[in-house]
Amino acid sequence: MAKVCSITGAHVTVGGRIHHRGLAKKKGGIGLQLVKTVKRTFSPNLRTKRIFVPELGRYVKVKLTARALKTVSKNGAYKTLKKAGLI
């Protein structure tokens, strides 16, 4: 299953980190040099939750980010899930 939030649409993004190598000047080398950039992924903070919706009288299982879970707590389950098109 994809790593995508059902409400906010947050997904895995790709970025880069700088790869360094070399001996430190303190140890007799010429210092750390920039060698290349390496691809890496940034994953969203996902949780799978069962949320009870009183208006429907049942539980709904959704994959949410931590931020979306705060939104559900603030605005209510039914309103948030309806706006996202999950109900």
Helices and strands as residue ranges (DSSP letters): E 13-21, G 25-27, E 33-42, E 46-53, E 58-65, H 66-75, H 77-84
